[in-house]
Amino acid sequence: MATQVKLLVGTKKGAFIYTSDERRQKWEISEPILPGWTFHHLSADLRDTQPRFYAAANHWAWGRSVAKSTDLGKTWDYRSQGLAFPPDMKSPSTRVPGEWQNTPPGTIENIWSVAPGHSSEPGVVFAGTQPAGLFRSEDWGHSWRPVESINRHPYRQYWSGTGGGDSCIHSIQVDPRDPKRIYLCVGAGGSYESKDNGESWELFSHNAIPTHPQARKLMAETAAQLPAALPPDKDPAGLDELHRMRLDPKNPNRMWGQAHWGVFRSDDSGATWEDVTEGLPSFHGFPIAVTHRQPDAAYVVPLDYGQDNFRVCPGQLTVYRTRDSGTTWEALTDGLPGPADYQSVYREGLDTDGLEPEGVYVGTSNGQVFASADGGDHWQRLPGTLPPVLSVTCAAF
């Protein structure tokens, strides 16, 4: 049983760490970490003798960093040697597909995600960036090198329809059974799998085809507007990437994805996908989370998606849960704000803790953080009103 539960919360103006014990009833909040920095994502690395925290930290004046802490977030080292694109890869401000032509060279606009590597490879850490790029460290995040095979992928010219400038790499997942098998998602550019430790990458999300009538209509309209921005040999309905993808830690053959156009499940490592959106009030959303233990469950937060591009929970913050592989969905609202509550949950704003019973956590665009210690049946608001929450990650040890 865990003796500490840490909730790492990234916001637009700093990071915060909540602390509780395994009962998860009383929570203490830290002082702001790196105030003024934007934290798109935080992760916990439990492979070493002491926990390590990583942060995708960005500041408009001070730059971008994978910040690191080995003392539970008290102090941070934000030096990130080599974390830059080669000089010939430049941000595509002119939006010419397949061509990067802007200065300064090697610019990273944001560090977007950080993920520890496989348990058999201590020290390996991955970072995803915007513009879309993947970087690898072999010394716990102190120095980095670009993964050229994905950064220069032939499909890069189609990412975001602009050559990758608006894209990011997120949802970096390493198969716990095989360190050579790595998955990642490219913002508006598809999802990719490597079976050879990053030497080559194949698109695998092209089989995640939406069945929701409105979703298919909107996807067709998008494809018609951007015909030159799509690979000619792929169904355009599968190329608008998974907003968030998770491997099921209980069964890594199973993958869950919340896409722009629906919620999907794969039981064969992404070879085929089933649209399980039916039963949800909307096909659109960003985060998805999966339990680490039985009972099996997945969680999403649908957002209103209409022609007005509202993209909020329409009056009631609601987390939806499925315990039957997406056949049915249950609305969880006990303790969540509403009615007349309008807020969103961003891509990294939902997580589970793997404890017994399983805890679930959600952070909102209004700076509120909610925790459930019983699988989502009941929620409590954690202390404080924070800047808009971008990332929620739980670590129990």
Residue, then its C-alpha position, 0 to 999 in steps of 0.5 A: m500500500a502506498t504511503q504517499v499519494k502525489l497529485l502533480v498539477g500543471t497550469k498556465k501559470g505554474a505547477f502545484i503538488y497535492t499530497s495525501d495518504e492512501r485514504r485520500q480524504k485530506w489533501e495539502i497543496s504546495e506553494p506554486i512551483l516555477p510561478g509564471w511558467t506554463f506546464h503542459h504536462l508533468s509525469a512521475d518516474l518510479r523506476d529509481t530508488q527515489p521518485r523523480f518528477y518531470a515537467a514540460a515547462n515553458h516560459w515566454a522569456w526564459g525558454r523551454s525546459v524539461a524540468k526535473s526534481t529528485d526531492l518530491g518537487k521541492t527543487w527543480d533543475y531545468r537545464s535541458q542540454g541538446l533539446a532543440f531541432p537541428p538548424d535545418m528544421k525551422s518553424p513553418s510560419t509561412r505555412v508551406p506544406g513540407e517546408w520549414q523556413n523561419t528564424p531562429p533555427g532549431t526553435i521549440e515553441n513548447i515542451w508538450s509532454v514527458a514520459p519515462g522510458h521502459s523499466s528495463e532502460p533506467g535513465v531513458v526519458f522521452a519528450g514531445t514538443q511543439p512544433a511536433g518533435l520527439f526527443r530522447s534522453e538517456d541520463w534522466g532528462h539532463s541531455w537530449r537528442p532528436v529522434e530523427s525518424i519521426n521528426r522527419h517522417p514522410y507524413r510530416q508535410y501533412w501534420s496540421g496541414t501546414g508541415g507540422g508547425d501547429s502540431c505537437i507530440h503527446s501521449i508517448q507510451v512505451d509497451p511495458r512488455d517490450p521497450k522497443r515498442i513505442y506509441l505516440c500521437v501527433g496533434a492533427g497528424g495521426s498516431y504512430e507506432s515503432k517496433d524497433n526502438g524508434e528506428s522507424w514509425e508506422l501510422f496506426s490510427h488510420n483505422a479509427i474511423p468514426t461512426h457518429p453521423q455528425a462526426r462523419k459529416l464534420m470530418a468530410e467537410t474538413a477533408a473537403q476544405l483541406p484536400a492537399a493536406l491529407p495523404p492520398d492513400k489514407d481515409p481522412a476520417g482516421l487522420d485527425e489524431l487521437h487527442r489522448m491515447r492510453l495503453d491499458p496497464k492491465n492489458p497492454n494489447r488494449m488501447w483507448g483513445q479520445a479523438h476529435w471525432g469520438v471515443f475508440r477502443s482497440d484490443d489488438s494494439g491499434a491494428t483495428w479500432e471500435d468506435v464506442t462513442e454511442g451513449l455519450p452526449s458528445f463525440h468531442g473531448f480531450p482527456i481519457a483515463v484508464t484504471h490500473r486494476q480491476p474493476d476495469a473502467a475508462y473515463v472521459v469528459p465529453l464537451d459540447y461541440g457545435q457550429d459555434n465551437f463552444r467546447v465546454c461542459p454545457g452547464q454541468l461538469t461531468v465525467y463519464r465512466t464505462r465498465d463494459s469496454g464502452t458498451t454503455w456509459e455512466a454520468l458521474t456528477d456527485g460532488l462536481p459543479g453544476p448546473a450553470d457551470y461551464q468549463s473544459v477539461y484539457r488533454e492531460g487533465l484526467d488521471t487514475d492512481g491504481l490504488e484500492p479502490e481506484g482514485v480518479y482525478v480531474g482538473t478544469s479550465n477554471g482552475q478547480v481540481f476534483a478527486s474521487a477515492d471510489g472510482g468516480d462515484h463521489w467527488q471532492r474539490l481539492p483546496g485552492t483555485l488555481p490558474p487554468v489546469l492543463s495537466v493532472t498526474c497522480a503518483a502513489f508510492 
